[in-house]
Amino acid sequence: MIRVLTAGFYTTVQDLGRIGFAHIGVPVSGVMDGYSAQLANQLLSNDKHDAVLEITFGNATFLFEEEQLICITGANFLPKINDLKVALNVPIQVQKGAVLSFGKQDYGVRTYVAVKGGFKTEKVLHSRSYYKGVTKGSWLQKGMLLPVEKRSQFVTKTFSSVKINEAHFQSNRVCCYQGPEYHLLSEFQQEQLKKITFTISKDNSRMGYRLEESVKNDLPSMLTSAVLPGTVQLTPSGKLIVLMRDCQVTGGYPRVLQLSNYAIDVLAQKTTGAQFTFELVSL
C-alpha cells in the first residue's frame, strides 16, 4: 500500500481512459498527458493501460508502506525521497517507510508516478480513471491508501533512462486538423485561427481550456453534435474552447479544429497565461 500524506492541489488516479461509453454520456477521461504517462509505464515494463498517479501543480506527499519500484515522468516538481532529490524518467527503488514528496515547479504542469504493476484501485467501465459521478472518488484525499501489487524485496534494479523531448514542454505550436465546421469559416476567419497567438485563460481544467483571444463568429446556430478530447469549439462570443480529456460527449458550438492526441499531451503541460499558435496540418 501507498498512503497519501498530502494530496496536493489536484491528484488523481488515471489510465488511458474509458473508450466506447459516449453513447451513455460517459467521457473518455484518462491521463491528460499520455506521452508522459505511457513513458513511465514503459520504463517499468508495465502494460500501457496500467493506472498511474497524475499530480497537478505538485505539493503532494506519499508514504510507502512496502518496498516498490516506481518511475516519475512529466512535469518536474523537484521530487525527493526522504529529502534526497531523485531523477525523473528513470526507475527508482523505494524502500519501505520512505516518503516521496513533490515541491516547487521547475517546468510543466502535470507529473506522473507509475509503480511496478500499476495502481490497483477499483475499475469502473473497464477503467480506473477518476471522474466525478462515475467513480467513488474525484481526487485523492489525505490519509487514503492506494493499493498496489506486493513486491519482493529483491526487485531487479535497472539503470535504464531516457532523454526527454524538451519541445514537449517548451513548444508554442499545437498541431491540429480541420474540424467538421472549419469549411464554414471565411478565408479571413481561417487565417485568424492560424495567425493569432492564443493565451490560455484562468478558466482551464481537465474538461477544457478557454482561450483569451477572439475570432469573429458569424456562423449560424447548429444542432448539438458529437465532440471528443481535442475538439476546438468556437463560441458565439468568438472565444475558443479546447476540449480536454474530461470533456462532455456532445456540444452545440461549431467544431472548427481538432487536436491530435499528442497535441493534447503538449497542451496538458501548459496552464494559465501560456501562449501558443495552432499549426494546421493535412490528414
C-alpha positions as CSV (number, residue, x, y, z in Angstrom):
1,M,0.0,0.0,0.0
2,I,1.0,3.6,-0.5
3,R,-0.5,6.2,1.9
4,V,-1.4,9.7,0.9
5,L,0.1,12.1,3.4
6,T,-0.6,15.3,1.4
7,A,-2.9,15.1,-1.7
8,G,-1.7,18.4,-3.3
9,F,-3.8,20.7,-5.4
10,Y,-5.4,18.1,-7.7
11,T,-4.1,14.5,-7.7
12,T,-6.0,11.6,-9.3
13,V,-5.6,8.0,-10.5
14,Q,-5.7,7.8,-14.2
15,D,-5.1,5.3,-17.0
16,L,-5.8,5.6,-20.8
17,G,-9.5,6.2,-20.1
18,R,-12.9,4.8,-20.9
19,I,-13.4,4.1,-24.6
20,G,-16.8,3.2,-26.0
21,F,-19.2,4.7,-23.5
22,A,-20.0,8.1,-25.1
23,H,-23.5,6.7,-26.0
24,I,-24.4,6.7,-22.3
25,G,-22.8,10.1,-21.7
26,V,-19.5,8.9,-20.1
27,P,-16.4,10.9,-21.0
28,V,-13.2,9.3,-22.1
29,S,-11.2,10.8,-19.2
30,G,-7.7,9.2,-18.7
31,V,-4.3,10.8,-18.4
32,M,-4.1,14.4,-19.7
33,D,-0.5,13.8,-21.0
34,G,-0.5,10.4,-22.5
35,Y,3.1,10.7,-23.7
36,S,4.5,11.2,-20.2
37,A,2.2,8.6,-18.5
38,Q,3.0,5.9,-21.0
39,L,6.7,6.6,-20.8
40,A,6.5,6.0,-17.0
41,N,4.9,2.6,-17.6
42,Q,7.3,1.7,-20.4
43,L,10.3,2.3,-18.2
44,L,8.9,-0.1,-15.6
45,S,7.9,-2.7,-18.3
46,N,4.3,-2.2,-17.3
47,D,1.3,-2.6,-19.6
48,K,0.5,0.7,-21.2
49,H,-3.0,0.6,-19.7
50,D,-1.8,0.4,-16.1
51,A,-3.0,3.1,-13.8
52,V,-0.7,5.9,-12.7
53,L,-1.0,8.9,-10.4
54,E,-1.5,12.3,-12.1
55,I,-0.2,15.1,-9.9
56,T,-1.2,18.6,-10.9
57,F,1.0,21.5,-9.6
58,G,3.0,19.3,-7.3
59,N,2.9,19.6,-3.5
60,A,1.9,16.0,-2.9
61,T,3.5,13.6,-0.4
62,F,3.2,9.8,-0.1
63,L,4.4,7.2,2.4
64,F,5.4,3.8,1.1
65,E,4.2,1.0,3.4
66,E,6.2,-1.5,1.5
67,E,9.1,-1.6,-1.0
68,Q,8.2,-0.6,-4.5
69,L,9.8,0.2,-7.9
70,I,8.5,3.5,-9.3
71,C,9.1,5.9,-12.1
72,I,8.3,9.7,-12.2
73,T,7.8,11.5,-15.6
74,G,6.2,14.6,-16.9
75,A,6.4,17.9,-15.2
76,N,9.4,18.5,-12.8
77,F,8.3,19.5,-9.3
78,L,11.7,18.6,-7.8
79,P,10.8,15.2,-6.3
80,K,12.5,13.9,-3.2
81,I,12.6,10.6,-1.3
82,N,13.3,11.2,2.3
83,D,14.6,14.7,1.5
84,L,17.0,13.4,-1.1
85,K,16.5,14.6,-4.7
86,V,15.6,11.9,-7.3
87,A,15.7,11.9,-11.0
88,L,12.8,11.8,-13.5
89,N,12.4,9.3,-16.3
90,V,14.3,6.5,-14.6
91,P,13.2,3.6,-12.5
92,I,13.6,4.2,-8.7
93,Q,13.7,1.7,-5.9
94,V,11.7,3.0,-2.9
95,Q,12.3,1.3,0.5
96,K,9.5,0.5,3.0
97,G,8.8,3.5,5.2
98,A,10.2,6.1,2.7
99,V,8.4,9.3,1.9
100,L,8.1,10.6,-1.7
101,S,7.4,14.4,-1.9
102,F,7.0,17.0,-4.6
103,G,7.9,20.7,-4.2
104,K,8.1,23.8,-6.3
105,Q,7.7,23.8,-10.1
106,D,10.7,23.6,-12.4
107,Y,8.8,23.0,-15.6
108,G,5.5,21.6,-16.7
109,V,2.1,21.3,-15.0
110,R,1.4,17.6,-14.6
111,T,3.6,14.9,-13.1
112,Y,3.1,11.1,-13.4
113,V,4.0,8.4,-10.9
114,A,3.9,4.8,-12.0
115,V,4.5,1.8,-9.8
116,K,5.6,-1.7,-11.0
117,G,2.3,-3.5,-11.9
118,G,0.2,-0.3,-11.8
119,F,-2.1,1.1,-9.1
120,K,-4.9,-1.4,-8.3
121,T,-7.8,1.0,-7.5
122,E,-11.4,0.0,-8.4
123,K,-12.2,-0.4,-12.1
124,V,-15.4,1.1,-13.4
125,L,-16.5,0.6,-17.0
126,H,-13.1,-1.0,-17.7
127,S,-11.0,1.9,-16.4
128,R,-9.6,3.1,-13.1
129,S,-9.6,6.8,-14.2
130,Y,-11.2,9.1,-11.6
131,Y,-14.2,11.0,-12.8
132,K,-16.9,12.6,-10.6
133,G,-20.2,10.8,-10.9
134,V,-18.6,7.6,-12.3
135,T,-16.0,6.7,-9.7
136,K,-16.4,6.9,-5.9
137,G,-13.6,9.5,-5.7
138,S,-12.9,12.5,-7.8
139,W,-9.4,13.2,-6.5
140,L,-7.1,11.8,-3.8
141,Q,-7.6,12.7,-0.1
142,K,-5.2,12.9,2.8
143,G,-5.0,9.5,4.5
144,M,-6.1,7.4,1.6
145,L,-4.5,4.0,1.0
146,L,-3.6,3.3,-2.6
147,P,-3.5,-0.5,-3.4
148,V,-0.5,-1.8,-5.4
149,E,1.0,-5.2,-6.1
150,K,3.2,-6.6,-3.4
151,R,6.8,-6.6,-4.5
152,S,9.7,-8.9,-3.5
153,Q,12.4,-7.1,-1.6
154,F,14.8,-8.5,-4.3
155,V,13.3,-6.4,-7.2
156,T,15.8,-6.3,-10.1
157,K,17.5,-3.0,-10.3
158,T,17.8,-1.2,-13.6
159,F,19.7,1.8,-14.8
160,S,17.6,2.5,-17.9
161,S,16.6,6.1,-18.5
162,V,15.6,8.3,-21.4
163,K,16.3,11.8,-22.6
164,I,13.0,13.6,-22.8
165,N,11.9,15.7,-25.8
166,E,12.2,19.3,-24.4
167,A,9.8,20.5,-27.1
168,H,7.1,18.6,-25.3
169,F,7.2,21.2,-22.5
170,Q,8.6,24.2,-24.4
171,S,6.9,24.2,-27.8
172,N,4.5,27.1,-28.5
173,R,3.0,25.3,-31.6
174,V,0.0,23.0,-31.3
175,C,-0.7,20.7,-34.2
176,C,-4.3,20.3,-35.3
177,Y,-6.6,19.3,-38.2
178,Q,-9.6,21.0,-39.7
179,G,-12.8,20.4,-37.7
180,P,-16.2,19.4,-39.2
181,E,-17.3,23.1,-39.4
182,Y,-14.0,24.6,-40.5
183,H,-15.2,24.9,-44.1
184,L,-18.0,27.2,-42.9
185,L,-15.4,29.8,-41.9
186,S,-14.4,32.6,-44.3
187,E,-10.8,32.8,-45.5
188,F,-10.2,35.7,-43.1
189,Q,-11.5,33.6,-40.1
190,Q,-9.4,30.6,-41.2
191,E,-6.3,32.9,-41.3
192,Q,-7.1,34.3,-37.9
193,L,-7.1,30.8,-36.4
194,K,-3.6,30.2,-37.9
195,K,-2.1,33.6,-37.2
196,I,-3.3,34.6,-33.7
197,T,-1.1,33.8,-30.7
198,F,-3.7,32.4,-28.2
199,T,-3.4,32.7,-24.4
200,I,-4.8,30.1,-22.0
201,S,-7.2,31.8,-19.7
202,K,-7.6,31.1,-16.0
203,D,-10.7,29.1,-16.9
204,N,-8.8,25.8,-17.6
205,S,-9.2,22.3,-16.2
206,R,-9.3,18.7,-17.2
207,M,-12.6,19.4,-19.0
208,G,-11.3,22.2,-21.3
209,Y,-9.1,25.3,-21.8
210,R,-10.9,28.5,-22.7
211,L,-8.6,30.9,-24.6
212,E,-8.4,34.7,-24.2
213,E,-8.3,35.9,-27.8
214,S,-11.4,36.0,-30.0
215,V,-12.1,35.1,-33.6
216,K,-15.1,36.7,-35.2
217,N,-18.0,34.3,-35.2
218,D,-20.9,34.9,-37.6
219,L,-21.8,31.2,-38.2
220,P,-25.4,30.1,-37.9
221,S,-26.5,28.1,-34.9
222,M,-26.0,24.3,-35.2
223,L,-27.6,21.2,-33.8
224,T,-25.8,19.5,-30.8
225,S,-23.2,17.1,-32.2
226,A,-20.6,14.7,-31.0
227,V,-17.3,16.1,-29.6
228,L,-14.2,14.4,-28.2
229,P,-11.0,15.4,-26.5
230,G,-9.1,17.8,-28.7
231,T,-12.2,19.4,-30.3
232,V,-11.8,23.2,-30.6
233,Q,-15.2,24.9,-30.3
234,L,-16.0,28.4,-31.5
235,T,-18.5,30.0,-29.1
236,P,-21.0,32.7,-30.1
237,S,-18.7,35.4,-28.4
238,G,-15.8,34.4,-30.6
239,K,-13.9,32.8,-27.8
240,L,-12.4,29.3,-28.4
241,I,-12.6,26.4,-26.1
242,V,-10.2,23.4,-26.4
243,L,-11.9,20.4,-25.0
244,M,-9.6,18.2,-22.9
245,R,-9.8,14.6,-21.5
246,D,-12.8,15.0,-19.2
247,C,-14.9,16.9,-21.8
248,Q,-18.6,16.2,-22.4
249,V,-19.6,13.9,-25.3
250,T,-21.8,16.4,-27.2
251,G,-21.7,20.1,-27.8
252,G,-23.6,22.8,-29.7
253,Y,-20.8,25.1,-30.9
254,P,-19.0,24.9,-34.3
255,R,-16.1,22.4,-34.2
256,V,-13.5,24.4,-36.1
257,L,-10.4,22.5,-35.3
258,Q,-9.4,19.1,-33.9
259,L,-6.1,18.5,-32.0
260,S,-4.2,15.3,-32.4
261,N,-3.7,13.1,-29.3
262,Y,-0.1,14.3,-28.9
263,A,-1.1,17.9,-29.3
264,I,-3.5,17.4,-26.3
265,D,-0.5,15.9,-24.4
266,V,1.6,19.1,-25.2
267,L,-1.2,21.4,-24.2
268,A,-1.8,19.5,-20.9
269,Q,1.6,20.7,-19.7
270,K,0.6,24.3,-20.1
271,T,-1.6,26.5,-17.8
272,T,-2.9,30.0,-17.3
273,G,-1.0,32.6,-19.2
274,A,0.8,30.2,-21.5
275,Q,0.7,31.2,-25.2
276,F,0.7,29.1,-28.4
277,T,-0.4,29.1,-32.0
278,F,-2.4,26.5,-33.9
279,E,-0.4,24.7,-36.6
280,L,-2.9,23.3,-39.2
281,V,-1.7,20.0,-40.8
282,S,-3.2,17.9,-43.5
283,L,-4.6,14.4,-42.9
